[in-house]
Amino acid sequence: MANTEGAAGKANLPKLDEKNFLHWSMQIKAHLRH
């Protein structure tokens, strides 16, 4: 189940390179702080 959901989630996201991943991860961390 978890693997299938993870694959679906990744498919919905734009292709992430290193810079985009850092920006994305920062957005997630900032959101979780709230």
C-alpha positions as CSV (number, residue, x, y, z in Angstrom):
1,M,0.0,0.0,0.0
2,A,2.6,2.5,1.1
3,N,4.8,1.9,-2.0
4,T,1.8,2.3,-4.4
5,E,0.8,5.6,-2.7
6,G,4.3,6.9,-2.8
7,A,4.6,6.1,-6.5
8,A,1.3,7.9,-7.2
9,G,2.5,10.9,-5.1
10,K,5.8,11.2,-7.0
11,A,4.0,10.9,-10.3
12,N,1.9,13.9,-9.4
13,L,4.9,16.0,-8.6
14,P,7.0,17.8,-11.2
15,K,10.5,16.4,-11.8
16,L,12.7,17.5,-8.9
17,D,16.3,18.3,-9.3
18,E,18.6,19.0,-6.4
19,K,17.8,22.7,-6.2
20,N,14.0,22.2,-6.6
21,F,14.2,19.4,-3.9
22,L,15.8,21.8,-1.4
23,H,13.3,24.5,-2.1
24,W,10.4,21.9,-1.9
25,S,11.7,20.4,1.4
26,M,12.0,23.9,2.9
27,Q,8.4,24.6,1.9
28,I,7.3,21.4,3.6
29,K,9.3,22.1,6.8
30,A,8.0,25.6,7.0
31,H,4.4,24.3,6.6
32,L,4.9,21.7,9.3
33,R,6.2,24.3,11.7
34,H,2.7,26.0,11.5
